[in-house]
Amino acid sequence: ESSILAERSPEVDFRGANFFYSRTWNSRWKSQVSLSQASYSLNNEDLGIFEEGTERNKITILNTLDNTEAKISVDYQASQRGTFSAGYQYNSYSNFFEFDETSTFGEPVLDTLEAAEIAQGIFLKYHYSGQDRIDFQPQIRIDRIPGLDETLVNPVLSFHYKISPDIWFKSSYGQYIQLIRSLRQGDLD
């Protein structure tokens, strides 16, 4: 029978930076440029120390994700209440995964996996604000992921209704992508 002798909570480290620039060209046209970079690190050091008879296992998992994003968009105010937006977005992802098992019985196990991917997308959005109480935003986004040879169409719909000066009802629906790599035993061998 095995028992857990120790278990620690994961340590999460986040670092990031964002640059944003907006320019109003005239009463109807506006443009924005943004660049952001974020690094996430999840370190489950001493995730579990298990003891079974005279065997002790220590498992350490390290998972890091880096994301760089560049976005350019243009807004056109079509009417007093409605604005069209169109833009381009570039994302670069890299991921590093390390699994380390140290045991007093048998050989230690150290497996790593690195993955990188890019995604490029274009979007078209309409923002309608009506009667100071209603806010409606349909959006369509098309993403291209060359490494997976996939093109994805992602609809997004957002609706906000102001019930009183201090209370809003908000509802949103969207399909989003995230480049998550699933691990199989063959990836770690």
Helices and strands as residue ranges (DSSP letters): E 2-6, E 11-24, E 29-52, E 55-77, E 82-103, E 109-130, E 134-145, G 146-148, E 150-164, E 167-174, H 185-188
